[in-house]
């Protein structure tokens, strides 16, 4: 709860300095997560007089917290407007979440005090519905249905979010030589942890909060362990979101709309050969922050055609080709001038930082790497 609250405040300050749609969605996610864990606090502290209120909020937040993170990923990585099917699916999911939360609120309001206490003590804390009838039993069925909706939201977030990140990183590799501050590979790694957390969420959802209550009574600490795991995950997401300064919106600004294919209608093989000749003749790969659009204009073609030529004829992206050429050049420099400082080597090869140089060096000049053709 406190982790999410601090994250929400930091996002508010960040948005105050510069508004970004992706961070606005991350803020909504952080606020929802804060409310969700506040509801957990009330539940595990057995503050039963507040449960009718917090349980309704918990049901809504639990169903929407993962899809809100998915929207954040979508805004961060995709410049296209959501398609009709995706919008209809999102609308249907939101309708189910609101309907479920509304039903929980209405049933609590209609229950007599005794029925309300019966539901709380038997279903919420013991997962026992044997004594439930009428409104309390209906409330139990609504809670079960909301758990099913939660599962759908988690699975959709993991599957669709992973595809969005993969598509975005491929686009960055096709457009920029220096991807250090542009790619979301750290976010991709985080999504793997997010998958682990999602699996834990599904497990906790299947077990029910009642299981953690019973384990706590028996002196076990599964609740504490789960809280630590989720807190670490939330911190990682928050720090990644706060530090992120580049998104799909910046790519749209950096790169002009694709022009029509040039009138020469060259084959992809010729385009690839012209690209290599240009790189060899002017050593463009040594230019810091080289962009595909710069090369495209020099070749009088367009970036879609050139990207296809690199992919189909050479089996590489623009980023991979440039970095292989840079590392091959670095190897020659270090062989010719062993005393040359590595920072000077990195700078001479077009890298803005030694960290980026070493990462690419290990990747392309490691054991078994073939740089002879570069």
Beta strands, then each sheet from edge to edge (+ up, - down):
end
